[in-house]
Amino acid sequence: MRRPLPGVAAERLWLPLLLLLVLLGLPWQPACAATLPSSLPTSLPGAGVAPALQAARPAAGAAVGVGVGVGVSADAGSPAPASGVATTTTAAASPPAAGASPPGAVRTPTPDPDSAALARSSLPMAAAPAGLANHSFVTQAVRRVAPAVVRLDTERKLGRDPFDPLMLDPLLRELFGDPSPGLRERGQGSGVVIDADRGLVLTNAHVIDQVDQVSVTLADGSQLDGSVVGADPVTDLALVRIQGRSGLRAAPLGDSEALEVGDWAIALGSPYGLERTVTLGIVSSLHRDINSLGFADKRLDLIQTDAAINPGNSGGPLINAAGEVIGINTLVRSGPGAGLGFAIPINLARRVAGQLATGGTVVHPYLGLQLVPLTARVARENNRDPAALLQLPEQDGALVQRVVEGSPAETAGLRRGDLVVAVADQRVRTPSALLQQVEQAQVGQPLALTVVRGQRELRLAIRPAAMPQAG
């Protein structure tokens, strides 16, 4: 017969003894028990200990069993068990108080609602990010100008085609009548109030070109009639007067000469009829010659921006970060290179608007020259070509490509191939620089030009005339 191992017999005797101790509630302490130092805090932050448990804390020298029977010897400064943890408490020195659980009883305290609320209230609240409650500088800038931005709705009657077969044949005209009796074209653009007392709105000339009717929609949604005061096709600027309305707000005008590339640019207007639209960008370039964009009949140095400008934005303001108008939106590049917008500098617009407001026309000095830029390098390459039609001065300047017949330039003796290098003793290297000097000249007053012709340098006096009106 096989004899059981000694360890196995001991285990069979120990397990019933352990069970008996648990049932009788007698104190016991396994070898893994530890003694907590009295220097530990009496409570753990955020532990959420219920007041009932704190009141039932055993006296000094009591044995405490936590969890599944792991007990520790604790003094009065030891931590109380956490809420919701089963405990076994035995008083070693004094009898249990009245109403207390008998020794060795296992009790599961219920969490106190007030204690749980206190624990929740002790958690730190997440602070709002700094500046989140404040609006951006764009909002502040738009607030200054938006009340002065308007939408312009225009109508004009379309002319009949003189070669329409229905109009040429009297019989067909009698049978079918006028083929287009009330055909009208509608357009839309934007504008900005620059004079509240007189109700003057600054916009683009192409917005109100040949229109019969103008309707102005204010920022508050009210619609009023408008009338065209005047327009200047050369600078693409026009004035519209709002009729029968007081209490208008004018936009503050800034200084476009103070702009630098990289400054903030904010465009306002009604693109595609969507009123009160705001887009943000920067000043991408300054003094962009409009002739380089394919508009030979204009005389403008534009502000280039990447702020979105779309059809319907024309005539609306371009403003800076301070909420001042720095330009009037006029062009947008479509197709390849889309996203490039252009605005007329407000300093030029202010000067033109002042002339239009008096009821007069804007006079632009005119020389009658067609110019192209020339650099010394290009001139040298041309002169080395045996098939070159003429030898060019190897300098930077504005090369005369054509002289208009009967113009002030022809009267002064300028010829094709002349190179203009100075105007009124101011050095010029490009045609745009020359036109800037001419624009500041007085009609009928002599203007000194320095011209290189072949190997000679000539000084000519030219009297600008008023630019002929188109059509």
C-alpha positions in Angstrom: 0.0 0.0 0.0 1.3 3.4 -1.0 1.8 5.9 1.8 0.7 9.5 1.2 3.4 12.2 1.0 3.8 14.1 4.3 3.2 17.5 2.6 -0.1 16.2 1.1 -1.4 15.1 4.5 -0.4 18.4 6.1 -2.4 20.3 3.3 -5.5 18.2 4.0 -5.3 19.1 7.7 -4.6 22.9 7.1 -7.4 23.6 4.7 -10.2 22.5 7.2 -8.5 24.5 9.9 -8.4 27.6 7.7 -12.1 27.2 6.9 -12.9 26.9 10.6 -11.0 30.1 11.4 -12.9 32.0 8.7 -16.3 30.7 10.0 -15.5 31.6 13.6 -14.1 35.0 12.7 -10.9 34.5 14.6 -8.0 36.8 13.7 -5.4 35.4 11.3 -2.4 36.8 9.6 -0.5 35.2 6.7 3.2 35.6 6.3 2.9 38.1 3.6 1.3 40.7 5.8 3.1 44.0 6.2 3.0 46.8 8.7 2.3 50.3 7.3 4.4 53.1 8.8 2.5 55.6 10.8 3.9 58.5 8.7 1.6 57.8 5.7 -1.2 60.3 5.2 -4.6 59.5 6.7 -6.4 59.7 3.4 -5.5 59.4 -0.3 -6.4 62.3 -2.6 -9.3 61.5 -4.8 -9.9 58.1 -3.1 -13.5 59.0 -2.3 -13.7 57.4 1.1 -17.2 57.4 2.6 -17.7 59.1 5.9 -19.2 55.9 7.4 -16.1 54.0 6.6 -13.9 56.7 8.2 -16.0 56.6 11.4 -15.8 52.7 11.5 -11.9 52.9 11.3 -10.6 50.3 13.8 -8.7 51.4 16.9 -4.9 51.2 17.3 -3.7 47.6 17.1 -6.7 46.3 15.2 -6.0 43.8 12.5 -7.5 44.7 9.1 -8.0 42.2 6.3 -8.4 43.8 2.8 -9.7 42.1 -0.3 -9.5 38.4 -0.2 -8.1 38.2 3.3 -4.8 39.9 3.1 -4.6 41.7 6.5 -2.3 44.4 7.8 -1.6 45.7 11.3 -2.6 49.3 11.3 -2.4 52.1 13.8 -4.6 55.2 14.0 -2.7 56.9 11.2 -3.0 54.2 8.6 -5.2 54.7 5.6 -8.8 53.6 5.6 -9.9 51.1 3.0 -11.3 52.5 -0.2 -15.0 52.6 -0.9 -16.5 49.4 -2.2 -13.7 47.1 -1.0 -14.7 44.2 1.3 -13.0 44.4 4.6 -12.6 42.1 7.7 -12.2 44.0 11.0 -11.5 42.5 14.4 -11.1 44.6 17.5 -8.2 43.3 19.6 -8.4 45.6 22.6 -12.0 46.7 23.2 -15.5 45.2 22.7 -17.5 46.3 19.7 -19.6 49.5 20.1 -23.3 49.4 20.2 -24.8 48.8 16.8 -21.5 47.7 15.3 -21.1 44.5 13.4 -20.0 41.5 15.4 -16.3 40.7 15.3 -15.1 39.0 12.1 -18.2 40.0 10.1 -17.6 40.8 6.5 -19.3 44.0 5.5 -19.5 45.8 2.1 -20.1 49.5 2.6 -22.4 51.3 0.2 -20.9 54.4 -1.5 -22.2 57.7 -0.1 -23.7 60.0 -2.9 -22.4 63.2 -1.2 -18.9 61.7 -1.0 -18.9 60.7 -4.6 -20.1 64.3 -5.6 -17.3 65.7 -3.5 -14.7 63.5 -5.2 -16.0 64.6 -8.6 -15.9 68.3 -7.6 -12.3 67.9 -6.6 -11.2 67.1 -10.2 -9.5 70.0 -12.0 -11.6 71.5 -14.8 -9.9 71.8 -18.2 -9.2 75.5 -18.9 -10.3 76.9 -22.3 -7.4 77.6 -24.6 -6.1 81.1 -24.4 -7.7 83.4 -27.0 -10.4 80.9 -28.0 -13.1 83.3 -26.9 -11.7 86.2 -28.9 -12.3 86.7 -32.6 -9.6 87.0 -35.1 -8.2 90.2 -36.5 -10.1 89.5 -39.7 -13.4 89.7 -37.8 -12.4 93.1 -36.4 -11.3 94.4 -39.8 -14.4 93.3 -41.5 -16.7 94.9 -38.9 -15.2 98.3 -39.8 -15.9 98.0 -43.5 -18.8 95.5 -44.0 -21.6 98.0 -43.3 -20.3 100.1 -46.3 -20.1 97.2 -48.8 -23.1 97.0 -51.3 -24.3 94.8 -54.1 -25.0 96.4 -57.5 -27.6 94.8 -59.8 -27.7 96.3 -63.3 -29.8 96.1 -66.4 -29.3 97.2 -69.9 -31.2 96.9 -73.1 -29.5 94.9 -75.8 -29.2 96.3 -79.3 -30.7 94.6 -82.3 -28.5 92.9 -84.9 -28.8 95.0 -88.0 -28.2 91.9 -90.1 -30.9 89.8 -88.5 -33.0 88.3 -91.4 -36.2 89.0 -89.5 -35.4 92.7 -89.4 -34.3 92.9 -93.1 -37.4 91.4 -94.6 -40.4 93.7 -94.2 -42.9 90.9 -94.6 -41.3 88.8 -91.9 -41.1 91.8 -89.6 -44.8 92.4 -90.1 -45.7 88.8 -89.5 -43.5 88.1 -86.5 -43.1 91.6 -85.1 -40.0 92.7 -83.2 -38.0 89.5 -82.5 -36.5 91.0 -79.4 -39.0 93.6 -78.0 -37.8 93.5 -74.4 -34.6 91.6 -74.4 -32.4 92.9 -71.5 -29.1 91.9 -70.0 -28.6 91.7 -66.3 -25.3 92.1 -64.5 -24.1 92.1 -60.9 -21.1 93.6 -59.1 -20.0 95.1 -55.8 -19.2 98.5 -54.5 -18.2 100.4 -51.3 -19.6 103.6 -49.9 -16.9 106.2 -49.7 -19.0 109.3 -49.0 -22.0 108.7 -46.7 -23.3 112.3 -46.8 -23.6 112.4 -50.6 -24.4 108.6 -50.9 -21.4 107.9 -53.3 -20.4 104.4 -54.0 -17.1 103.5 -55.6 -17.1 100.6 -58.1 -15.6 99.4 -61.4 -16.4 101.1 -64.7 -17.1 97.7 -66.3 -19.8 96.9 -63.7 -22.0 99.8 -64.9 -20.9 100.1 -68.5 -23.8 101.2 -70.7 -26.4 100.2 -68.1 -29.9 101.7 -68.0 -30.8 100.8 -64.4 -28.8 100.3 -61.2 -30.2 98.8 -58.0 -28.2 99.0 -54.8 -28.6 96.5 -52.0 -27.2 97.7 -48.7 -25.6 95.6 -46.0 -28.9 95.5 -44.0 -30.7 94.0 -47.1 -32.6 97.1 -48.1 -32.7 97.9 -51.8 -32.5 101.4 -53.3 -32.3 102.9 -56.7 -28.9 104.2 -57.9 -27.7 106.5 -60.6 -24.3 106.6 -62.4 -22.4 109.7 -61.6 -19.5 109.1 -63.9 -17.0 106.5 -65.1 -13.4 106.3 -66.2 -12.7 103.4 -68.5 -8.9 104.0 -68.5 -8.7 103.2 -64.8 -11.8 101.0 -64.7 -13.4 103.2 -61.9 -16.9 104.6 -61.6 -19.1 106.4 -59.1 -22.8 105.5 -58.3 -25.1 107.7 -56.2 -27.6 106.1 -53.8 -30.9 107.9 -54.0 -33.2 108.6 -51.1 -31.3 107.1 -48.2 -29.7 108.7 -45.1 -27.7 107.2 -42.3 -25.2 105.4 -44.6 -21.8 104.4 -43.3 -18.6 105.1 -45.3 -15.6 102.8 -45.3 -12.3 104.2 -43.9 -9.7 104.6 -46.7 -6.1 103.6 -46.2 -2.8 104.4 -48.0 -1.9 102.0 -50.8 1.6 103.5 -51.0 2.3 102.1 -47.5 1.7 98.5 -48.6 4.4 95.9 -48.7 4.5 92.5 -50.2 3.3 90.0 -47.6 0.8 92.3 -45.9 -2.6 90.9 -45.1 -5.3 91.4 -47.8 -9.0 90.8 -47.2 -11.5 90.9 -50.1 -15.2 91.7 -49.5 -18.1 91.6 -52.0 -20.8 89.5 -53.6 -19.2 86.8 -55.8 -21.8 84.9 -57.8 -24.5 86.9 -55.9 -23.4 85.5 -52.5 -23.6 88.6 -50.4 -21.3 89.5 -47.5 -18.6 87.1 -48.6 -15.1 87.5 -47.1 -11.9 85.9 -48.3 -8.4 86.2 -46.8 -4.9 86.3 -48.4 -1.8 88.5 -48.7 -0.4 91.1 -51.0 1.4 89.0 -53.5 2.9 91.8 -55.6 2.7 95.5 -56.1 2.8 97.8 -59.2 1.7 95.0 -61.5 1.4 96.6 -65.0 -2.1 95.9 -66.4 -0.7 95.9 -69.9 1.3 92.8 -69.1 -2.1 91.1 -68.4 -3.3 91.9 -71.9 -5.2 95.2 -71.4 -3.6 97.6 -73.7 -6.4 100.2 -73.3 -5.9 100.6 -69.5 -3.3 102.6 -67.6 -3.0 100.9 -64.2 -0.5 99.5 -61.7 -2.4 96.9 -59.8 -2.1 95.2 -56.4 -1.8 91.5 -56.8 -3.3 89.2 -54.1 -4.1 85.6 -53.5 -7.3 86.4 -51.7 -10.1 84.8 -53.7 -11.7 87.2 -56.1 -14.5 85.9 -58.3 -17.1 87.2 -60.7 -19.3 89.5 -58.6 -16.4 90.7 -56.5 -15.7 93.4 -59.0 -15.9 96.9 -57.4 -15.8 95.5 -53.9 -13.1 96.7 -51.4 -9.7 95.0 -50.7 -8.8 95.9 -47.1 -5.8 95.6 -44.8 -5.6 94.1 -41.3 -6.6 97.4 -39.8 -9.9 97.5 -41.6 -8.9 100.2 -44.1 -9.7 100.1 -47.9 -6.4 99.7 -49.8 -7.8 98.8 -53.2 -10.8 98.1 -55.4 -11.1 94.6 -56.7 -11.1 94.6 -60.5 -9.6 91.4 -62.1 -9.3 87.7 -61.6 -7.1 85.3 -63.5 -9.0 82.3 -64.8 -7.7 79.1 -66.4 -4.0 78.4 -65.9 -2.8 80.5 -63.0 -6.2 80.8 -61.5 -6.3 82.2 -58.0 -4.6 85.4 -58.9 -6.6 88.5 -58.1 -5.9 92.2 -58.8 -7.1 95.4 -57.3 -6.8 99.1 -58.2 -4.8 101.0 -55.5 -7.0 103.2 -53.4 -4.8 106.2 -53.7 -5.5 106.3 -57.5 -9.2 105.5 -56.9 -9.5 108.3 -54.4 -8.1 110.8 -56.9 -10.2 109.6 -59.8 -13.4 109.5 -57.6 -12.7 113.1 -56.6 -12.8 114.2 -60.3 -15.9 112.1 -61.1 -17.8 113.5 -58.1 -17.5 117.0 -59.5 -19.4 115.9 -62.6 -16.3 116.2 -64.9 -14.5 113.7 -66.9 -11.1 112.3 -65.9 -8.4 113.6 -68.1 -5.4 111.4 -68.8 -2.3 112.9 -70.5 -1.6 111.3 -73.8 1.6 111.1 -75.9 0.6 108.8 -78.7 3.4 106.2 -78.3 3.4 102.4 -78.4 6.3 101.3 -76.2 8.1 98.0 -75.4 10.7 97.4 -72.7 14.3 97.2 -73.8 17.4 96.0 -71.8 21.1 96.3 -72.7 21.4 92.5 -73.1 18.5 92.3 -75.6 19.9 95.2 -77.5 23.3 93.5 -77.8 21.8 90.3 -79.1 19.8 92.2 -81.7 22.8 94.2 -82.8 24.8 91.0 -83.3 22.2 89.6 -85.7 23.2 90.4 -89.3 19.5 90.3 -90.3 18.5 92.9 -87.7 16.3 95.7 -89.2 18.0 98.4 -87.1 20.6 98.9 -84.5 19.3 99.5 -81.0 20.9 101.6 -78.2 22.4 99.2 -75.7 20.7 100.7 -72.7 17.7 100.0 -70.5 14.6 102.1 -71.3 11.3 102.3 -73.1 11.7 101.6 -76.8 9.3 103.4 -79.3 7.7 100.7 -81.4 5.1 102.9 -83.0 4.2 106.6 -83.2 0.5 107.4 -83.6 -0.2 109.6 -86.5 -1.2 113.2 -85.5 -0.3 112.6 -81.9 1.8 114.9 -79.6 4.7 112.4 -80.1 4.7 112.8 -83.8 4.6 116.6 -83.4 7.5 116.5 -81.1 9.6 114.5 -83.6 9.8 111.1 -82.0 10.5 108.2 -84.3 10.3 104.4 -84.3 13.4 103.0 -82.7 14.0 105.9 -80.3 14.8 104.8 -76.8 13.3 107.0 -74.0 15.6 106.9 -71.0 14.4 109.9 -68.9 11.2 112.0 -68.4 11.5 115.4 -66.7 15.1 114.4 -65.6 13.7 111.2 -63.9 15.4 108.0 -65.1 13.0 105.5 -66.7 13.8 101.8 -67.5 10.4 100.5 -68.4 7.3 101.7 -70.3 5.3 101.6 -67.1 7.7 103.9 -65.4 7.4 106.3 -68.4 3.6 106.2 -68.2 3.6 106.9 -64.5 5.5 110.1 -65.2 3.2 111.0 -68.1 0.1 110.4 -65.9 1.4 113.1 -63.5 2.0 115.6 -66.2 -0.3 118.5 -67.2 -2.2 118.5 -70.4 -0.7 121.2 -72.8 2.4 121.8 -70.6 5.8 121.0 -72.0 7.3 117.7 -70.8 11.0 117.1 -71.3 12.1 113.7 -72.7 15.6 112.3 -73.0 15.9 110.1 -76.0 18.7 107.9 -77.4 18.7 107.8 -81.2 21.5 105.7 -82.6 24.6 107.0 -80.9 23.2 110.4 -80.0 21.3 111.5 -77.0 18.5 114.1 -77.7 16.3 116.2 -75.4 12.8 116.8 -76.8 9.9 118.8 -75.5 6.5 117.3 -75.9 3.1 118.7 -74.9 0.7 115.9 -73.8 -2.8 116.1 -75.0 -6.0 114.6 -73.4 -6.4 111.0 -74.2 -9.1 110.5 -76.9 -12.3 108.8 -75.7 -12.9 105.3 -77.0 -15.5 105.0 -79.7 
